Amino acid sequence: MFDQLLTSFYIILEPANALAMLGGTLLGICIGALPGLSATMGIAILIPLSFGLDPLVGLGLMAGIYNGAMYGGAIPSILLGVPGTPASVATIFDGRPMSEQGKGNLALRIAVFSSGIGGTVSALTLVLLAPPLAKVTLMFGPSDYFWVALFGLLSLSLLLGKSLVKGVFAACLGLIMGLIGIDTISGQERFTFGFVELTNGVNIVVVLIGLFGIPPTLKLAKTAITGTGPAEISEEKDHEPFRSLVPRLMPTWLKSSGIGVFVGLLPGVGGNMASFLSYNEAKRSSKTPERFGEGAEEGVAAAECGNNADNGSALVPALTLGIPGSSVSAVILGGLLVHGLQPGPALFKESADIVYGFMLQMLITAILLIPIGIMGSRLFVKVLKIPAAMLIPAVLALSIVGVYAVNNSIFDIYLLLVFGLIGVVLVHFQVPLAPIVLGVILGPMAEENLRLALLIGQNEWTALFPSGLSIGLASFTALVVLFSVFKPLISKWLSGKKDRPNGNRRMSTSTNHG
């Protein structure tokens, strides 16, 4: 294996392959930075163009676009509060407040280092552990996927935001949106209201741009008209050097990398969930969780490290079993087939130089993110100095073009406006938006696997607990619910217990003085 890796390493350092990796990474950052565009779309467009190229040149471009786009989504998320990619939604929670505090450049540096670290760990996982880790995904059945989806949905809905009721309401709203379209089990249309365009469901890009793109843009317009708001934000104030933050962020990087790698191994889950779960864990384990949502550096680090740590591990089941772990890896599978490579166990024997070369390209492009991001961060942060009168039309235009480009549909633009209006109302009533997005993503996955598990188990409730793995996942889910419900009581009890000895001491002191 290591001899083959060394041979492939020399091959990918040839000028054409090196240029492909560099160009792909730069192109990927640009694609991710444009709201509505994603790595999936960029690679899908690239595949026909790479047909006549050498396989490793084409795959180098794909690897660069993949890693670059996952980081590029953080740029508009931090600077504008608009998610560049679906996986960068959680970056907004603390990235945008940091930018408003004059620390946009610092947030971008944290994002690029976190992305590079997460991508590097994930690529190393792919290189060293692909065959044995692929077996892990074979352990998961429909019931296990149901509990994984439910755990991800409940953990975010219950732990994010200040109101438990609002979090659950947002999650339920997302679940309803996820039901739109054709039922995969019965083939019946649901909630389409006679619109043919809704038979395939609501595109996640439309939901993201509508909920996270339109409200902040309108808020920016309001502050521009009233003469208050981001005009003073453009001053860059890195109050704390990035170097001094590294020891504090290291535990977050380690945990988020682990979460991202694990989520990537689960087919169909993707970086969206890895980002949210990493953010959740960082907030849960923090000694100062109240800082999250107000500009916590750990929040940016967790979200970006988690969504990039999914990249390489999502390719483990794709390359070894032919089962895509995400939409991007599904498109990459198409790229492999275009170049005459058949994904599966035989790929490592028949085309070892190419498959190991591609793995190393994933590693190198992940490392390339850091110098490119550092050099570009001070240029990216200049976006904050663009006058609002120029910025608002540009953001709206990019959002509309990005949404239209997904399906070339005017109907999606109308949907964008509808979701934008919904987002404005929900923001006004301080309803968290992230559970809605996760409901749209995980709702169909949870429903389909729940119904499959019940069909297999002949509608017996025990079909949801066929193995120790299912029982363990269900127990984690139950613990999240119990912790969220009883958290106020536990906090009150602990604070009372902590104050009681002080109170007794005060009484004894006053008695002695008397």
Helices and strands as residue ranges (DSSP letters): H 2-12, H 15-33, H 39-49, H 55-72, H 74-79, G 86-88, H 89-100, H 104-137, H 142-159, H 164-178, E 181-182, E 189-190, G 196-198, H 204-208, I 209-213, H 214-226, G 230-232, H 242-265, H 271-285, G 289-291, H 297-313, H 315-321, H 327-338, H 347-350, H 352-380, G 381-385, H 388-407, H 410-428, H 434-456, G 461-464, H 468-513
